[in-house]
Amino acid sequence: MRRGDDDRAETVDRGRFPDARTPWDDPDHRAEALDWATGRLAAHGLRESGPRQVRLRPWSVLVRFFVAGGHGARPVWFKAVPPAAVFEAGLAAALADWVPDHVLSPLAVHAERGWCLLPDGGPLFRQVLDEGAGTPADWEEALRSYALMQRALVPYAERVADLGVPSARPPELPGLFDTLVAENTALDREERVALEALRPRLVEWCEELAAVGVAESLDHADLHDGQLFRPAAGRFTFFDWGDAMVGHPFSSLLVPARSAGDRFGSQVLTRLRDAYLEPWTGDGIAAGDLRRAVSLAWRLAALGRAASWGRMFPAPGAAAAPGGTDSAHWLRELHTEPPR
């Protein structure tokens, strides 16, 4: 427990990263961010009504404000991200315009600083599952909803990229692979040799995936059960876009399928894949080709996950780039056969 810059009590949670350095450690930066957030709250007629809860991670600063006004006491969230993920605030605002039924609508954004003020979205899907109130069928419904959102965003793919969201389309993935392998200091020599030997096959996977003909869209890239709300049965709201990319939409399936499989068993994976693919049928692409595309995108999604670990707050004086160990883990995943 500590006192914030305006003498309001804060509870600070650093999780598994007690030594992580973030801008929150700079009193001037912290005061500026809090002034912006409280000013935006006041503009919405909201006033603080309880202590702040601060969560610091190498990839984000999250402040939970308890506020009163309008519809009674409730939480509101301030989020700040590293420079490599600064696009998230502008993307959140744009998605609220383009697909408002699927996402949170920010109360305010500061696109240049990567700051966002968000309303509470209701119960996390993870909370619902932990309480025993969720089933694999809920995951199926969530993935159908997510796929519908991705289809709606296909016409906006270039505008998403213009917001600074990294591009990882199939033809670009071999180049991304080369950069990730070359810059990662956590890989040993044998691992590098094995990855270099895999590269020709990776190029073939990318070419085959692109040839299926599914248009690029927004890929959340980290859609586990803690990254969506379930405010009511059959309703889902997606959030937290700091790992997002413009790429093959089917790459999104890797993380939620693994999340659901860990909880309910691998036998649910086929059901989840088929539920996700339902909104993608009817475009003249054979069902077998869609399933093959899922398999290819599942494997190649490891590159997006590896790249996202580079979007962390810089660590002054660090011997290696932050996130290198986690990025290396995902590069090794390229050797793993996807489920069939």
Backbone as numpy.savetxt, mean C-alpha at the origin, in Angstrom:
# Nx Ny Nz CAx CAy CAz Cx Cy Cz
5.20 8.13 27.32 4.34 9.33 27.32 5.22 10.57 27.32
4.86 11.56 26.52 5.60 12.81 26.53 4.62 13.94 26.26
5.12 15.14 26.40 4.32 16.32 26.09 4.64 16.80 24.70
3.61 17.09 23.92 3.82 17.61 22.58 4.19 19.08 22.63
4.41 19.65 21.43 4.87 21.03 21.36 3.83 22.01 21.87
2.56 21.65 21.91 1.55 22.55 22.46 1.12 22.09 23.85
1.97 21.26 24.50 1.76 20.77 25.86 0.62 19.78 25.96
0.20 19.19 24.85 -0.81 18.14 24.89 -0.09 16.79 24.99
-0.61 15.90 25.84 0.04 14.61 26.06 0.02 13.78 24.78
1.13 13.08 24.53 1.24 12.17 23.39 1.69 10.80 23.89
1.14 9.75 23.30 1.66 8.40 23.47 2.38 8.04 22.17
3.66 7.67 22.27 4.47 7.40 21.09 4.76 5.91 20.99
4.44 5.34 19.85 4.64 3.92 19.58 5.66 3.79 18.45
6.81 3.16 18.75 7.83 2.92 17.74 7.86 1.46 17.29
7.00 0.62 17.83 6.90 -0.76 17.41 8.23 -1.48 17.46
8.55 -2.20 16.39 9.80 -2.97 16.31 10.98 -2.12 15.86
10.79 -0.80 15.81 11.82 0.07 15.26 12.18 1.19 16.24
12.69 0.84 17.42 12.95 1.86 18.43 13.99 2.89 18.01
14.85 2.54 17.06 15.91 3.46 16.64 15.61 4.15 15.33
14.42 3.93 14.78 14.08 4.54 13.50 14.05 6.06 13.62
14.67 6.73 12.67 14.68 8.18 12.64 13.63 8.68 11.64
12.78 9.56 12.09 11.76 10.16 11.24 11.77 11.67 11.47
11.11 12.44 10.60 11.04 13.88 10.82 10.38 14.27 12.14
9.64 13.34 12.73 8.99 13.65 14.01 10.01 13.94 15.11
11.23 13.49 14.94 12.28 13.74 15.92 12.81 15.17 15.86
12.45 15.89 14.81 12.86 17.29 14.66 11.76 18.17 15.24
12.01 18.88 16.34 10.95 19.69 16.97 10.31 20.70 16.03
11.11 21.33 15.18 10.55 22.33 14.27 9.62 21.69 13.25
10.06 20.56 12.69 9.21 19.86 11.72 7.94 19.37 12.40
8.07 18.85 13.60 6.91 18.34 14.32 5.90 19.46 14.59
6.40 20.61 15.02 5.52 21.73 15.30 4.81 22.20 14.04
5.54 22.23 12.92 4.94 22.67 11.66 3.84 21.71 11.21
4.11 20.41 11.34 3.11 19.42 10.94 1.88 19.50 11.83
2.08 19.65 13.12 0.94 19.73 14.03 0.14 21.01 13.80
0.82 22.10 13.52 0.10 23.34 13.22 -0.78 23.17 11.99
-0.22 22.53 10.97 -1.01 22.30 9.75 -2.21 21.41 10.05
-1.99 20.32 10.77 -3.08 19.38 11.04 -4.17 20.01 11.90
-3.78 20.69 12.97 -4.80 21.28 13.85 -5.52 22.43 13.15
-4.81 23.13 12.27 -5.48 24.17 11.49 -6.53 23.61 10.56
-6.24 22.46 9.94 -7.22 21.84 9.06 -8.40 21.28 9.86
-8.11 20.76 11.05 -9.20 20.30 11.91 -10.14 21.46 12.23
-9.56 22.58 12.62 -10.38 23.74 12.97 -11.21 24.20 11.78
-10.64 24.10 10.56 -11.39 24.51 9.37 -12.61 23.65 9.14
-12.58 22.42 9.67 -13.73 21.51 9.57 -14.62 21.58 10.81
-14.38 22.54 11.69 -15.18 22.69 12.89 -14.91 21.61 13.94
-13.71 21.03 13.92 -13.36 19.95 14.84 -12.36 20.46 15.87
-12.51 20.00 17.10 -11.57 20.37 18.16 -11.09 19.10 18.86
-9.85 19.13 19.29 -9.29 17.96 19.97 -9.99 17.74 21.30
-10.22 16.45 21.60 -10.93 16.12 22.82 -10.25 15.01 23.61
-8.98 14.73 23.30 -8.27 13.68 24.02 -6.81 13.68 23.66
-6.02 12.81 24.26 -4.58 12.76 23.97 -4.31 12.24 22.57
-3.14 12.60 22.08 -2.72 12.14 20.75 -1.97 10.82 20.88
-2.13 9.99 19.87 -1.37 8.75 19.77 -0.53 8.82 18.50
0.77 8.69 18.67 1.72 8.84 17.58 2.36 7.48 17.28
2.33 7.07 16.02 2.99 5.83 15.60 4.09 6.18 14.62
5.33 5.83 14.98 6.48 6.13 14.15 7.03 4.85 13.56
7.18 4.84 12.24 7.75 3.72 11.52 8.75 4.27 10.50
9.65 3.45 10.01 10.60 3.94 9.00 9.94 4.43 7.72
8.67 4.03 7.51 7.98 4.39 6.26 6.83 5.39 6.47
6.53 5.79 7.70 5.44 6.76 7.89 5.41 7.28 9.31
4.81 8.45 9.45 4.43 9.01 10.74 2.91 9.09 10.75
2.30 8.54 11.80 0.85 8.52 11.89 0.45 9.08 13.25
-0.40 10.09 13.26 -0.88 10.71 14.50 -2.39 10.55 14.56
-2.85 9.97 15.65 -4.29 9.81 15.85 -4.77 10.92 16.77
-5.63 11.78 16.25 -6.26 12.83 17.03 -7.65 12.36 17.44
-8.02 12.60 18.68 -9.41 12.41 19.10 -10.08 13.77 19.04
-11.18 13.86 18.29 -11.79 15.15 18.05 -13.28 15.11 18.39
-13.82 16.29 18.64 -15.25 16.45 18.87 -15.76 17.52 17.92
-17.03 17.40 17.60 -17.64 18.35 16.68 -18.39 17.62 15.59
-19.43 18.21 15.10 -20.20 17.57 14.03 -20.96 16.38 14.55
-20.45 15.17 14.28 -21.15 13.94 14.64 -20.63 13.32 15.93
-20.06 14.11 16.82 -19.59 13.60 18.09 -18.11 13.24 18.07
-17.63 12.68 19.17 -16.21 12.36 19.31 -15.83 11.20 18.39
-14.67 11.34 17.76 -14.20 10.30 16.86 -12.73 10.54 16.56
-12.04 9.54 16.03 -10.63 9.74 15.66 -10.48 10.33 14.26
-9.41 11.08 14.11 -8.97 11.60 12.81 -7.47 11.35 12.74
-6.98 11.06 11.53 -5.60 10.63 11.37 -4.81 11.60 10.52
-3.62 11.95 11.02 -2.64 12.69 10.22 -1.56 11.70 9.79
-1.17 11.74 8.50 -0.13 10.87 8.00 0.91 11.67 7.24
2.18 11.36 7.51 3.30 11.93 6.76 4.16 10.79 6.25
4.66 10.92 5.03 5.42 9.84 4.39 6.78 10.34 3.94
7.71 9.44 3.64 9.04 9.84 3.16 8.98 10.49 1.78
10.06 11.15 1.39 10.08 11.80 0.08 9.77 10.85 -1.08
10.21 9.59 -0.99 9.98 8.65 -2.09 8.53 8.24 -2.23
7.72 8.53 -1.21 6.29 8.20 -1.26 5.42 9.45 -1.17
6.01 10.61 -1.47 5.29 11.87 -1.28 4.03 11.95 -2.14
3.98 11.15 -3.19 2.82 11.13 -4.07 1.55 10.69 -3.37
1.66 10.03 -2.21 0.49 9.39 -1.60 -0.62 10.39 -1.28
-0.27 11.57 -0.79 -1.30 12.54 -0.42 -2.10 12.97 -1.64
-1.41 13.33 -2.71 -2.12 13.73 -3.92 -2.92 12.60 -4.52
-2.39 11.38 -4.45 -3.13 10.22 -4.96 -4.40 9.99 -4.15
-4.31 10.11 -2.83 -5.50 9.92 -1.99 -6.59 10.91 -2.37
-6.21 12.16 -2.61 -7.20 13.17 -3.00 -7.80 12.85 -4.37
-6.95 12.43 -5.32 -7.45 12.13 -6.66 -8.39 10.93 -6.64
-8.05 9.89 -5.88 -8.91 8.72 -5.81 -10.27 9.06 -5.22
-10.29 9.98 -4.28 -11.57 10.40 -3.70 -12.48 11.04 -4.73
-11.89 11.65 -5.76 -12.66 12.22 -6.86 -13.06 11.15 -7.88
-12.15 10.23 -8.18 -12.36 9.27 -9.26 -13.17 8.06 -8.83
-12.92 7.53 -7.65 -13.61 6.32 -7.18 -14.07 6.51 -5.73
-14.92 7.49 -5.47 -15.25 7.86 -4.09 -15.91 6.75 -3.28
-16.57 5.81 -3.94 -17.26 4.74 -3.20 -16.29 3.68 -2.67
-15.02 3.76 -3.08 -14.06 2.71 -2.72 -12.97 3.17 -1.76
-12.85 4.46 -1.50 -11.70 4.97 -0.75 -12.14 5.98 0.29
-11.21 6.31 1.20 -11.45 7.40 2.13 -11.32 8.74 1.41
-12.14 9.69 1.78 -12.04 11.04 1.25 -11.27 11.90 2.25
-10.06 12.36 1.93 -9.27 13.12 2.90 -9.98 14.40 3.32
-9.75 14.77 4.58 -10.22 16.07 5.07 -9.33 17.18 4.53
-8.06 16.87 4.32 -7.12 17.85 3.78 -5.87 17.12 3.31
-5.20 17.67 2.31 -3.90 17.14 1.88 -2.95 18.30 1.65
-1.68 18.04 1.87 -0.60 18.94 1.48 0.28 18.11 0.55
-0.03 18.17 -0.75 0.59 17.27 -1.71 2.10 17.44 -1.76
2.58 18.68 -1.66 4.02 18.90 -1.78 4.79 18.31 -0.59
4.18 18.29 0.58 4.85 17.75 1.77 4.53 16.28 2.01
3.56 15.74 1.29 3.16 14.36 1.53 2.38 14.20 2.81
1.61 15.22 3.19 0.81 15.18 4.40 -0.66 14.96 4.03
-1.34 14.21 4.87 -2.74 13.90 4.61 -3.48 13.83 5.94
-4.67 14.38 5.99 -5.54 14.30 7.16 -6.78 13.51 6.77
-6.99 12.39 7.45 -8.00 11.42 7.02 -9.03 11.16 8.11
-10.28 10.97 7.72 -11.30 10.57 8.69 -11.12 9.11 9.06
-11.76 8.70 10.14 -11.75 7.29 10.51 -12.65 6.53 9.54
-12.22 5.32 9.16 -12.98 4.54 8.19 -13.81 3.43 8.78
-13.89 3.36 10.11 -14.63 2.27 10.73 -13.71 1.12 11.10
-14.25 -0.05 11.36 -13.42 -1.19 11.76 -12.49 -1.65 10.64
-11.24 -1.91 11.00 -10.35 -2.55 10.06 -10.86 -3.95 9.74
-10.64 -4.40 8.52 -11.01 -5.76 8.16 -10.29 -6.76 9.06
-9.04 -6.47 9.42 -8.29 -7.35 10.33 -9.00 -7.49 11.67
-9.54 -6.39 12.17 -10.27 -6.44 13.44 -11.50 -7.33 13.33
-12.21 -7.20 12.22 -13.39 -8.03 11.99 -13.00 -9.50 11.96
-11.91 -9.81 11.28 -11.46 -11.20 11.19 -10.99 -11.72 12.54
-10.26 -10.89 13.28 -9.76 -11.31 14.59 -10.91 -11.61 15.56
-12.00 -10.92 15.38 -13.16 -11.13 16.26 -14.03 -12.30 15.82
-13.60 -12.98 14.75 -14.33 -14.15 14.29 -15.56 -13.84 13.48
-15.70 -12.58 13.05 -16.89 -12.18 12.31 -16.68 -12.16 10.80
-15.50 -12.62 10.34 -15.22 -12.62 8.92 -14.92 -14.02 8.42
-15.13 -14.25 7.15 -14.94 -15.56 6.53 -14.20 -15.37 5.21
-13.77 -16.46 4.56 -13.19 -16.32 3.22 -14.12 -15.64 2.24
-15.42 -15.80 2.44 -16.37 -15.14 1.54 -16.25 -13.62 1.62
-15.89 -13.11 2.79 -15.68 -11.66 2.91 -14.46 -11.23 2.11
-13.41 -12.04 2.13 -12.25 -11.73 1.31 -12.64 -11.76 -0.18
-13.46 -12.71 -0.57 -13.90 -12.77 -1.96 -14.62 -11.48 -2.35
-15.52 -11.04 -1.47 -16.26 -9.81 -1.76 -15.33 -8.60 -1.80
-14.35 -8.57 -0.90 -13.39 -7.46 -0.89 -12.60 -7.41 -2.18
-12.17 -8.57 -2.67 -11.37 -8.61 -3.89 -12.20 -8.27 -5.13
-13.48 -8.67 -5.15 -14.35 -8.23 -6.25 -14.45 -6.71 -6.26
-14.66 -6.14 -5.08 -14.79 -4.68 -4.98 -13.50 -3.99 -5.41
-12.39 -4.53 -4.99 -11.09 -3.94 -5.35 -10.87 -4.02 -6.86
-11.20 -5.17 -7.47 -11.04 -5.31 -8.92 -11.93 -4.33 -9.67
-13.15 -4.13 -9.18 -14.03 -3.14 -9.81 -13.42 -1.75 -9.75
-12.79 -1.43 -8.62 -12.12 -0.13 -8.50 -10.97 -0.03 -9.50
-10.17 -1.09 -9.60 -9.06 -1.06 -10.55 -9.56 -0.87 -11.98
-10.63 -1.54 -12.34 -11.18 -1.39 -13.70 -11.63 0.05 -13.92
-12.25 0.64 -12.91 -12.69 2.03 -13.04 -11.52 2.99 -13.18
-10.34 2.59 -12.69 -9.17 3.47 -12.73 -8.34 3.29 -13.99
-8.65 2.31 -14.82 -7.86 2.11 -16.05 -7.75 3.39 -16.88
-8.84 4.15 -17.09 -8.70 5.37 -17.89 -7.84 6.44 -17.23
-7.56 6.30 -15.94 -6.80 7.30 -15.21 -5.33 6.90 -15.01
-4.90 5.80 -15.62 -3.55 5.28 -15.34 -2.47 6.34 -15.59
-2.56 7.06 -16.70 -1.53 8.06 -16.99 -1.61 9.22 -16.01
-2.80 9.58 -15.58 -2.94 10.67 -14.62 -2.40 10.24 -13.25
-2.57 8.96 -12.92 -1.97 8.45 -11.69 -0.45 8.57 -11.77
0.13 8.16 -12.89 1.58 8.27 -13.07 2.04 9.72 -12.99
1.24 10.64 -13.53 1.59 12.06 -13.49 1.65 12.60 -12.07
0.97 11.94 -11.13 1.03 12.35 -9.73 2.33 11.93 -9.06
3.17 11.19 -9.77 4.43 10.74 -9.20 4.42 9.31 -8.72
3.31 8.61 -8.93 3.25 7.20 -8.54 4.20 6.42 -9.43
5.09 5.60 -8.86 6.07 4.88 -9.68 5.41 3.98 -10.71
6.04 3.89 -11.87 5.54 3.04 -12.95 6.31 1.73 -12.93
5.56 0.62 -12.95 6.16 -0.72 -12.96 5.36 -1.60 -13.90
5.18 -1.14 -15.13 4.44 -1.89 -16.14 5.30 -3.06 -16.63
4.68 -4.11 -17.14 5.46 -5.30 -17.52 6.72 -5.03 -18.34
6.67 -4.17 -19.38 7.91 -3.94 -20.14 9.01 -3.26 -19.32
8.64 -2.61 -18.22 9.61 -1.90 -17.41 10.22 -2.76 -16.30
9.64 -3.91 -16.06 10.08 -4.72 -14.92 11.50 -5.27 -15.05
11.96 -5.69 -16.23 13.37 -6.13 -16.30 14.35 -5.03 -15.89
14.09 -3.80 -16.28 14.95 -2.70 -15.86 14.88 -2.47 -14.36
13.67 -2.57 -13.78 13.52 -2.45 -12.34 14.29 -3.56 -11.63
14.18 -4.77 -12.16 14.92 -5.91 -11.61 16.42 -5.61 -11.59
16.95 -5.12 -12.71 18.39 -4.83 -12.79 18.81 -3.82 -11.73
18.00 -2.77 -11.57 18.33 -1.73 -10.59 18.28 -2.28 -9.16
17.24 -3.03 -8.86 17.09 -3.56 -7.50 18.23 -4.50 -7.14
18.60 -5.35 -8.06 19.70 -6.30 -7.78 21.02 -5.56 -7.65
21.28 -4.63 -8.56 22.56 -3.91 -8.55 22.74 -3.08 -7.29
21.65 -2.49 -6.78 21.76 -1.56 -5.66 21.61 -2.21 -4.29
21.22 -3.49 -4.26 20.97 -4.13 -2.97 22.26 -4.71 -2.40
22.62 -4.25 -1.20 23.85 -4.71 -0.55 23.60 -5.89 0.38
22.35 -6.32 0.52 22.04 -7.44 1.42 22.11 -8.80 0.73
22.23 -8.80 -0.60 22.35 -10.04 -1.35 23.80 -10.52 -1.34
23.99 -11.82 -1.15 25.36 -12.33 -1.24 25.66 -12.72 -2.69
26.90 -13.14 -2.94 27.33 -13.40 -4.31 26.50 -14.52 -4.95
26.25 -15.60 -4.20 25.49 -16.71 -4.77 24.08 -16.29 -5.14
23.49 -15.45 -4.31 22.14 -14.97 -4.61 22.13 -14.12 -5.87
23.14 -13.31 -6.05 23.22 -12.48 -7.25 23.36 -13.35 -8.51
24.20 -14.35 -8.42 24.39 -15.25 -9.55 23.07 -15.94 -9.90
22.34 -16.41 -8.87 21.06 -17.09 -9.11 20.03 -16.15 -9.72
20.00 -14.91 -9.27 19.06 -13.95 -9.83 19.42 -13.59 -11.27
20.70 -13.43 -11.53 21.12 -13.13 -12.90 20.76 -14.28 -13.85
20.86 -15.52 -13.35 20.48 -16.67 -14.18 18.98 -16.71 -14.43
18.21 -16.14 -13.51 16.75 -16.12 -13.65 16.28 -15.04 -14.63
17.11 -14.07 -14.91 16.66 -12.90 -15.66 16.04 -13.23 -17.02
16.62 -14.14 -17.83 15.98 -14.43 -19.12 14.55 -14.93 -18.98
14.30 -15.76 -17.97 12.93 -16.23 -17.74 12.05 -15.08 -17.31
12.57 -14.18 -16.49 11.79 -13.02 -16.04 11.37 -12.17 -17.24
12.26 -11.97 -18.18 11.91 -11.22 -19.39 10.79 -11.91 -20.14
10.83 -13.23 -20.24 9.77 -13.97 -20.91 8.45 -13.83 -20.18
8.48 -13.89 -18.84 7.24 -13.73 -18.06 6.62 -12.36 -18.34
7.47 -11.33 -18.37 6.97 -9.97 -18.60 6.33 -9.86 -19.99
6.98 -10.43 -20.98 6.44 -10.37 -22.34 5.13 -11.13 -22.44
5.06 -12.29 -21.80 3.83 -13.08 -21.84 2.69 -12.36 -21.12
3.01 -11.75 -19.98 1.98 -11.04 -19.22 1.44 -9.86 -20.02
2.32 -9.09 -20.64 1.88 -7.94 -21.43 1.01 -8.38 -22.60
1.31 -9.55 -23.17 0.60 -10.02 -24.36 -0.83 -10.45 -24.06
-1.16 -10.72 -22.81 -2.53 -11.12 -22.47 -3.52 -10.03 -22.81
-3.12 -8.78 -22.66 -3.97 -7.67 -23.10 -4.78 -6.99 -22.02
-4.50 -7.25 -20.73 -5.16 -6.55 -19.64 -4.50 -5.19 -19.47
-5.30 -4.13 -19.45 -4.74 -2.78 -19.38 -4.14 -2.50 -18.00
-3.12 -1.65 -17.98 -2.51 -1.27 -16.71 -3.47 -0.41 -15.89
-3.28 -0.46 -14.59 -4.10 0.31 -13.67 -3.30 0.56 -12.40
-3.97 0.97 -11.36 -3.33 1.19 -10.07 -3.19 -0.13 -9.33
-2.00 -0.37 -8.82 -1.71 -1.54 -8.00 -1.40 -1.05 -6.59
-2.24 -1.41 -5.63 -2.00 -1.02 -4.24 -0.67 -1.57 -3.76
-0.39 -2.83 -4.09 0.89 -3.52 -3.84 1.09 -3.98 -2.41
0.20 -3.65 -1.48 0.36 -4.14 -0.10 -1.02 -4.29 0.56
-1.96 -4.90 -0.14 -3.35 -4.94 0.31 -3.60 -6.11 1.26
-2.99 -6.06 2.45 -3.29 -7.07 3.46 -4.52 -6.65 4.26
-4.92 -7.45 5.25 -6.18 -7.20 5.95 -6.14 -5.99 6.87
-4.97 -5.38 7.05 -4.89 -4.15 7.81 -4.90 -2.91 6.94
-5.13 -3.07 5.63 -5.11 -1.94 4.70 -6.48 -1.67 4.08
-7.52 -2.22 4.68 -8.86 -1.90 4.22 -9.81 -1.94 5.42
-10.81 -1.10 5.33 -11.86 -1.05 6.34 -13.06 -1.87 5.88
-13.78 -2.40 6.86 -15.08 -3.00 6.55 -16.12 -2.33 7.43
-16.61 -1.17 7.02 -17.56 -0.42 7.85 -18.90 -1.10 8.02
-19.26 -1.99 7.09 -20.52 -2.73 7.17 -20.39 -3.98 6.32
-21.22 -4.94 6.58 -21.17 -6.20 5.81 -21.28 -5.91 4.32
-20.34 -6.45 3.54 -20.36 -6.26 2.10 -19.79 -4.95 1.62
-19.31 -4.09 2.54 -18.73 -2.81 2.14 -17.26 -2.78 2.56
-16.42 -2.28 1.66 -14.98 -2.22 1.92 -14.43 -0.89 1.43
-13.51 -0.35 2.20 -12.87 0.91 1.86 -11.37 0.71 1.89
-10.70 1.08 0.80 -9.27 0.83 0.65 -8.48 2.09 0.97
-7.33 1.92 1.60 -6.53 3.08 1.99 -5.06 2.68 2.05
-4.20 3.64 2.39 -2.75 3.47 2.55 -2.09 3.13 1.22
-1.76 4.19 0.46 -1.28 4.04 -0.92 0.21 4.28 -1.06
0.97 4.20 0.03 2.39 4.51 -0.01 3.23 3.53 -0.80
2.74 2.31 -1.02 3.47 1.31 -1.82 2.95 1.21 -3.25
2.02 2.08 -3.61 1.31 1.94 -4.88 2.21 2.11 -6.09
1.76 1.53 -7.19 2.45 1.63 -8.48 1.41 1.65 -9.60
1.83 2.11 -10.75 1.07 1.92 -11.98 1.66 0.70 -12.67
0.86 -0.33 -12.85 1.39 -1.55 -13.44 0.28 -2.51 -13.78
0.64 -3.78 -13.90 -0.38 -4.77 -14.19 -1.26 -4.93 -12.96
-2.58 -4.78 -13.11 -3.44 -4.80 -11.93 -3.39 -6.12 -11.17
-3.14 -7.24 -11.86 -3.21 -8.54 -11.20 -2.08 -8.73 -10.19
-1.04 -7.91 -10.24 0.03 -8.01 -9.25 -0.50 -7.72 -7.84
-1.62 -7.03 -7.76 -2.21 -6.72 -6.46 -2.64 -7.95 -5.69
-2.84 -9.08 -6.37 -3.45 -10.24 -5.72 -2.48 -10.95 -4.77
-1.19 -10.80 -4.97 -0.21 -11.53 -4.16 -0.43 -11.33 -2.66
-0.46 -10.09 -2.21 -0.50 -9.81 -0.77 -1.83 -10.21 -0.13
-2.99 -9.83 -0.68 -4.23 -10.25 -0.03 -4.43 -11.76 -0.04
-4.02 -12.42 -1.12 -4.18 -13.88 -1.16 -3.33 -14.54 -0.09
-2.11 -14.07 0.09 -1.27 -14.62 1.14 -1.84 -14.31 2.52
-2.36 -13.11 2.69 -2.95 -12.73 3.97 -4.12 -13.64 4.31
-4.99 -13.87 3.33 -6.14 -14.74 3.56 -5.70 -16.19 3.73
-4.72 -16.63 2.94 -4.25 -17.99 3.04 -3.62 -18.29 4.39
-2.89 -17.33 4.94 -2.29 -17.52 6.26 -3.35 -17.73 7.33
-4.50 -17.10 7.15 -5.55 -17.19 8.17 -6.47 -18.38 7.95
-6.81 -18.64 6.70 -7.84 -19.65 6.42 -7.31 -20.91 5.74
-6.03 -20.90 5.36 -5.47 -22.06 4.69 -5.38 -21.86 3.19
-4.42 -22.57 2.57 -4.17 -22.39 1.14 -5.32 -22.84 0.25
-6.25 -23.60 0.81 -7.38 -24.09 -0.01 -8.29 -22.95 -0.47
-8.17 -21.77 0.15 -9.04 -20.65 -0.25 -8.50 -19.91 -1.46
-7.26 -20.17 -1.87 -6.63 -19.33 -2.88 -7.34 -19.37 -4.22
-7.78 -20.54 -4.65 -8.48 -20.63 -5.93 -9.77 -19.82 -5.90
-10.51 -19.90 -4.81 -11.74 -19.12 -4.68 -11.45 -17.63 -4.75
-10.40 -17.20 -4.08 -10.08 -15.77 -4.08 -9.65 -15.31 -5.48
-8.86 -16.12 -6.15 -8.45 -15.77 -7.51 -9.66 -15.63 -8.42
-10.57 -16.59 -8.35 -11.74 -16.55 -9.23 -12.65 -15.37 -8.90
-12.78 -15.04 -7.61 -13.59 -13.88 -7.23 -12.97 -12.60 -7.76
-11.65 -12.49 -7.65 -10.96 -11.31 -8.15 -11.12 -11.18 -9.67
-11.09 -12.29 -10.38 -11.15 -12.25 -11.84 -12.54 -11.98 -12.39
-13.58 -12.18 -11.59 -14.95 -11.99 -12.10 -15.13 -10.65 -12.80
-14.72 -9.52 -12.20 -14.92 -8.25 -12.89 -14.08 -8.06 -14.14
-13.08 -8.92 -14.35 -12.21 -8.78 -15.52 -12.67 -9.63 -16.70
-13.71 -10.43 -16.53 -14.21 -11.24 -17.63 -15.08 -10.39 -18.56
-15.34 -10.89 -19.74 -16.22 -10.18 -20.66 -15.51 -9.22 -21.59
-14.17 -9.20 -21.56 -13.43 -8.31 -22.46 -12.81 -9.06 -23.63
-13.26 -10.29 -23.85 -12.74 -11.05 -24.96 -11.48 -11.82 -24.66
-11.04 -11.83 -23.39 -9.85 -12.58 -23.00 -10.31 -13.90 -22.40
-9.76 -15.00 -22.87 -10.18 -16.32 -22.41 -9.89 -16.49 -20.93
-10.75 -17.26 -20.26 -10.59 -17.47 -18.82 -9.23 -18.08 -18.50
-8.77 -19.01 -19.34 -7.46 -19.62 -19.12 -6.33 -18.61 -19.20
-6.46 -17.65 -20.11 -5.44 -16.61 -20.24 -5.43 -15.70 -19.02
-6.62 -15.40 -18.50 -6.69 -14.58 -17.29 -6.03 -15.29 -16.11
-6.28 -16.59 -15.99 -5.68 -17.34 -14.89 -4.16 -17.41 -15.06
-3.70 -17.59 -16.27 -2.25 -17.58 -16.51 -1.66 -16.22 -16.18
-2.37 -15.15 -16.52 -1.89 -13.81 -16.19 -1.77 -13.62 -14.68
-2.73 -14.16 -13.92 -2.65 -14.07 -12.47 -1.38 -14.74 -11.97
-1.07 -15.92 -12.51 0.12 -16.65 -12.08 1.39 -15.85 -12.38
1.47 -15.27 -13.57 2.64 -14.47 -13.92 2.75 -13.22 -13.06
1.63 -12.51 -12.90 1.64 -11.28 -12.13 1.94 -11.54 -10.66
1.44 -12.67 -10.13 1.73 -13.06 -8.74 3.24 -13.12 -8.54
3.94 -13.78 -9.46 5.38 -13.94 -9.31 6.11 -12.61 -9.47
5.74 -11.85 -10.48 6.41 -10.58 -10.76 6.10 -9.52 -9.72
5.02 -9.70 -8.96 4.68 -8.74 -7.91 5.78 -8.61 -6.88
6.64 -9.62 -6.77 7.77 -9.54 -5.83 8.66 -8.34 -6.13
8.75 -7.94 -7.39 9.57 -6.79 -7.75 9.00 -5.50 -7.16
7.68 -5.35 -7.24 7.06 -4.18 -6.65 7.24 -4.13 -5.14
7.12 -5.30 -4.51 7.32 -5.35 -3.06 8.78 -5.02 -2.72
9.72 -5.52 -3.52 11.13 -5.20 -3.28 11.39 -3.70 -3.43
10.78 -3.09 -4.45 10.99 -1.67 -4.70 10.40 -0.81 -3.59
9.27 -1.24 -3.04 8.59 -0.41 -2.04 9.42 -0.23 -0.77
10.31 -1.18 -0.48 11.13 -1.06 0.73 12.19 0.03 0.59
12.32 0.60 -0.59 13.20 1.76 -0.74 12.52 3.07 -0.40
11.22 3.02 -0.12 10.47 4.26 0.18 10.40 4.44 1.69
11.53 4.72 2.28 11.60 4.89 3.72 12.31 6.20 4.03
12.11 6.69 5.25 12.79 7.92 5.64 14.31 7.69 5.59
15.06 8.62 5.03 16.52 8.45 4.99 17.09 8.30 6.40
18.11 7.46 6.51 18.78 7.24 7.78 20.17 7.86 7.70
20.37 9.07 8.26 21.67 9.75 8.14 22.80 8.88 8.70
23.85 8.75 7.93 25.00 8.01 8.40 24.89 6.51 8.33
23.78 5.98 7.81 23.61 4.53 7.76 24.57 3.94 6.73
25.08 2.73 7.05 26.03 2.07 6.17 25.37 1.55 4.90
24.09 1.23 4.98 23.36 0.69 3.82 22.02 1.37 3.72
21.44 1.31 2.54 20.13 1.91 2.32 19.09 1.22 3.19
18.17 1.98 3.78 17.13 1.35 4.61 16.25 0.44 3.77
15.82 -0.64 4.39 14.93 -1.57 3.71 15.63 -2.60 2.86
16.97 -2.60 2.82 17.68 -3.50 1.94 17.45 -4.97 2.25
17.37 -5.31 3.53 17.15 -6.70 3.91 15.78 -7.19 3.46
14.76 -6.34 3.65 13.41 -6.72 3.24 13.31 -6.77 1.71
13.97 -5.85 1.04 13.96 -5.86 -0.42 14.62 -7.14 -0.95
15.73 -7.55 -0.31 16.40 -8.79 -0.73 15.49 -10.00 -0.55
14.72 -10.00 0.54 13.77 -11.10 0.76 12.83 -11.24 -0.42
12.30 -10.12 -0.91 11.34 -10.19 -2.01 12.01 -10.55 -3.33
13.24 -10.14 -3.51 13.95 -10.57 -4.72 14.13 -12.08 -4.73
14.42 -12.66 -3.58 14.54 -14.13 -3.49 13.21 -14.81 -3.82
12.11 -14.13 -3.55 10.79 -14.71 -3.81 10.54 -14.94 -5.29
11.32 -14.30 -6.16 11.15 -14.53 -7.59 11.40 -15.98 -7.97
12.15 -16.71 -7.15 12.41 -18.12 -7.43 11.23 -19.02 -7.03
10.27 -18.49 -6.29 9.19 -19.30 -5.74 8.06 -19.46 -6.76
7.68 -20.70 -7.00 6.58 -20.97 -7.92 5.27 -20.46 -7.32
4.45 -19.75 -8.10 3.14 -19.31 -7.60 2.18 -20.49 -7.48
1.15 -20.38 -6.65 0.17 -21.45 -6.57 -0.58 -21.62 -7.87
-1.08 -22.80 -8.08 -1.82 -23.08 -9.32 -3.31 -23.22 -9.04
